[in-house]
Amino acid sequence: MKQTTLFILTLFILTFDCKAQNNDCFEVKYLDFFGIADFDTIKWPDNELNQLLKRDFTKNEKDKELKTNFLIPMIVLQLKGFHPTCEKLSDTTQYSKLIQLYFNIRQKDKSVINGKTLPQQLEFIRQDYYDQVLNDTLLPFMNYTLDDGPLFGQLSKYIPKLDNGKYIETDFGKLTIVKSNEKIHLIATDNKQRVMWTRVMTGTSERVLTDLHFGENPVFKTSRAYIIAMSSEGERLTLYLKLDGNFMYYYHSW
């Protein structure tokens, strides 16, 4: 576990040697969801890229601690710079390594892009990336985090009274925290005050959380989802909701 954490943390640090960029040359959506929309093309050190290419990504299916799907948005951002309209990068060796790494992580045969022009290859990668981002099952593993999760709480049919709850307002309605029967309930209501869903908030091993609070300026709306900054039991809790207010998942810091 410690080796895996160190490996992931090292990769994360490597990606942040970036500058602001012009995003008009080759549009790649949803990068704002991953917090990298304003970064210029990342260039990983060649020796680190070579180490990544040696990894056995089939382990990702056996142990979620080894999942490296969070690398995919960063790879896509790097590949974006190779598009002819961007005129940023031209190192064919670097390009080939990034393409191979992408397919290694996806555990797919790279031959599907054989015979395609460079723009066509990048369009293929972009569409495959979109397919993952829009897949609610795959998306949680594309987030970079060392926190516990994804967590889903317990869906509840019991709806506590909302009058004394703490709430925030969003475009879709309200999100309210209520403590009832020694449990923390999170309730989403639409703009007509109709309850959309109620969750009992739990941590790892379905342990019921004892408190929950909204952070300062907690609502961050991206092109893919709302990201809500919260805290529970003195640790960070990050909640993800669909743009229509439906529940997705959350992470709780350890």
N, C-alpha and C positions, 0 to 999 in steps of 0.2 A: 504494500500500500504506500509506504514512504517513498519507494523508488518511483512508483507511478505518479505520485503527487509532484515529486521533484521534476520528473520528465515533463509533465504538463505545464508546470510553472515556468520552466525554462523556455518552452515554446511560446508561452504567452508573452514573456518579456521580450523575446526576439522580434515580435511583430510590431512593437510600438515605436520604431524609428521611422516616423511618418510625418508628412506635411499635408497642408490643405490642398485639395485638388479640384479640377474642373470636371464635373461628372457628366458633361454633355457628350463626350466622344463616343462612348459605348455604354448605354444605359444598363445598369444592373440594379434591380429593385431589392428592397428589404434589407439593405446593408445597414440602415438606420436601426433596425431591430437588434442588430449585433453590436451597435456602437462604433462602427467603422466607416460610416458613410462619408465622413469628412476627411478621411485619410487618403493620402496619395498612395501610389502603388508601393506595396511593401516588398522589400527584397530580403529574403532570408539568407544568412551566410551559407555558402556552398557546402561547407563541411557539415552543417546542421541538416541541410536538405538531404545530403547523402546518407546521414544516419536515419532520417525518416524513411528513406527508400528501402532501408534494410529491415524495417520493422515488419513483423507478421501481424497484419491487421485482421486475420481470421479470428484472433483472440477477442476481438471486439464483440463478437456474438456470444461469447461465453462468460464474459465478466464486464459489467457496465463500468467498473472502475477504469478499464482500459480503453473505453470508447474515445475515439479521437475525431468524431464527427464535427466537433467545434472548429477543427482546422479548415473545413470546407469553405466557409465564407471568406476566410483569409486567403485561401488558395485562389478562389474566384476573383477576389480583389486584385491579386497579383497578376493573374492571367488577363484581366481587363486591360492592363497597360500594354499588352502585346497586340491589341487590335489595331489595324492599320490607321483607323481614324483617330486614334489616341496619340500615335507617334511618340510614345514614351520609351518603350523597351524593344530591343531587337536581338537579345542574346538567345540564339536558337537552342543552345544547350540547357540554359535555365528553363526555357519554355518547355522543352521535352521532359525535363525532370518534374516540373510542376504538373504537367499532364499525366505522367505516369503515377505520381503520388496521388492525384485525384482519383484515378481509377483503382489504385491499390486500396484506398480508404473505402471506396464504394464497392470494392470486390466485384468489379465488372471487367469484361474483356475490352481492352483499349482498341481492338481492331474495328470496333463499331464506327470509329471516326477515320479509318483508313480511306484514302481517296478524297476526303473532304478538303476544301481550301481552309486556310487559317481562319478567316471569318466564320466559315461554316462550322469549324471545330469549336470555336468559342461560343457560337450560338447554341450548339448542342450541349456544351457544358452549362451554359446559362439556363437552358430549359430544364436540364436535370437538377440543377441547384434549386430552381423554382419549385419543381415537383417535390423536393424534400422539404423546403420551407413551408409549403402549403399542406404538408402531411402532419397532422397533429401527433402522430405516433413518433415520427422521426425528429420533429422540431426540438423537443426538450434536450436532446443530445447534441444539438448544434449550438447551444448556449455554452459559453465558457464560464465555468464556476467550479469552485472547490467545496461548495455548500452541499448539504444533504438534499437529495431529491433526484428526479422530480417527485413531489408529494402531491396528493390529491384530496386529503382530508376524507371526511365521511359525509356522503350525501344524506341530507336529513329531510324528512317530511314534516318535522315539527318546526313551526315558525314562531319564534318568540316575539314579544311586543317590541316594536322598534322605537318607541317614544323616547326611551332613555339611552338609546345607543349612540355611539360616536359614528359620524358618517362623513363621507366626501361626495361631492357631486361630479359627474362626468357627462359626456355627451349622451350616453345611453340612459342615464338615470342616476341612482345613488348606490353606494356601497356602504353597508352599515355593519358595525361590530357590536354584538350584544353578548353579555355573559349571562347565561341562564342554566340552571340545574348544574352548576359547577363546570359548565362547558362553554368554550368560546365559539359563538356562532358568527359566521360571516354571511350576510344576506345581500343579494343584488336585486334591486327593484328598477323597473323601467320608468320612463317619464310620465306614465299614467299611474304610478305607484303600485303597479302589480308586481308581485314577487316572481322573480325569474328563477332563482335557485337559492338554496340554503346549504351551507357546509359547516360541519363541526371541524374545527381546525386541529389537526394532529401533527405530531412530529414523526420521527422514525419509529418503527415497530408499533405504529398506530397509537402512540402515547398521546393522550389529550393535552393540548397546550393550555397553560394556565393564564396567559394574558396575550393581548394583541393590540398594537397601536399603529396608527398611520404615521409615516414619517413627515418631515417638513417638505412642503411642495411635492406631495407623493405621486401625483399622476403624470406619467410620461407616455404620450401617445405616439406610436410608431406606425409605419405603413402596414404592419402585420398584426400588432396587438397592443393593448395597454400594458404597461409595466408599472406596477404599483409598489412604491417603496414603503415597507412596514417594518415592525420589529416585534419580537416575541421572546420573553424570558431573557431580555438583555442582549439578544442576538438579532442580526439582520434577517428579515424575511422578505423575499421578493416574489410578488404575485403576478401572474400573467393571465390576462383576460382577452377574449376575442373582442373585436371592435364593436360587436353588437352586445357586448356585456356578458356573453356566456363564459363559463369557467373553463380554464385550461389546466394550470398546474402552478406549483410554487416551489421555491427552494428555501431552506432554513439553515442559517449558518451554524456551524458547530464550533 
